[in-house]
């Protein structure tokens, strides 16, 4: 059996499992980055919403 060439089924399966695990880690990293960006954006939007509500309340009070 030529294990180093990846011809036997066990080695091929192991290699593809490692590739799959690598791909999963990469995808997980990308998802964490995206989640972080979405959380930051939601915080920014909440801050903006609060600022606009305060501004509107002030302008209604000044009438």
C-alpha positions as CSV (number, residue, x, y, z in Angstrom):
1,X,0.0,0.0,0.0
2,X,1.4,3.4,-0.9
3,X,0.1,5.4,2.0
4,X,2.3,8.5,1.3
5,X,0.7,9.0,-2.1
6,X,-2.8,9.0,-0.7
7,X,-4.0,6.1,-2.8
8,X,-5.3,4.0,0.1
9,X,-8.8,4.9,1.3
10,X,-7.8,5.5,4.9
11,X,-5.1,8.1,4.0
12,X,-7.4,9.7,1.5
13,X,-10.2,9.9,4.1
14,X,-7.8,11.3,6.7
15,X,-6.5,13.9,4.2
16,X,-10.0,15.0,3.2
17,X,-11.0,15.2,6.9
18,X,-8.1,17.5,7.6
19,X,-9.0,19.7,4.6
20,X,-12.6,19.8,5.8
21,X,-11.5,20.8,9.3
22,X,-9.3,23.5,7.9
23,X,-12.2,24.8,5.8
24,X,-14.5,24.8,8.8
25,X,-12.0,26.8,10.9
26,X,-11.7,29.3,8.0
27,X,-15.5,29.6,7.8
28,X,-15.8,30.0,11.5
29,X,-13.2,32.8,11.5
30,X,-15.1,34.6,8.7
31,X,-18.4,34.2,10.6
32,X,-16.9,35.6,13.8
33,X,-15.6,38.6,11.8
34,X,-18.9,39.2,10.2
35,X,-20.7,38.9,13.5
36,X,-18.3,41.4,15.1
37,X,-19.0,43.8,12.2
38,X,-22.7,43.4,12.5
39,X,-22.6,44.0,16.3
40,X,-20.5,47.2,15.8
41,X,-23.0,48.4,13.1
42,X,-26.0,47.7,15.3
43,X,-24.4,49.7,18.2
44,X,-23.7,52.6,15.8
45,X,-27.3,52.6,14.6
46,X,-28.6,52.4,18.2
47,X,-26.4,55.4,19.2
48,X,-27.7,57.3,16.1
49,X,-31.3,56.4,16.9
50,X,-30.9,57.7,20.5
51,X,-29.3,60.9,19.3
52,X,-32.1,61.5,16.8
53,X,-34.8,60.8,19.5
54,X,-33.2,63.3,21.9
55,X,-32.9,65.9,19.1
56,X,-36.5,65.4,18.2
57,X,-37.7,65.6,21.8
58,X,-35.7,68.9,22.2
59,X,-37.2,70.4,19.1
60,X,-40.7,69.4,20.1
61,X,-40.1,70.9,23.6
62,X,-38.9,74.1,22.0
63,X,-42.1,74.7,20.1
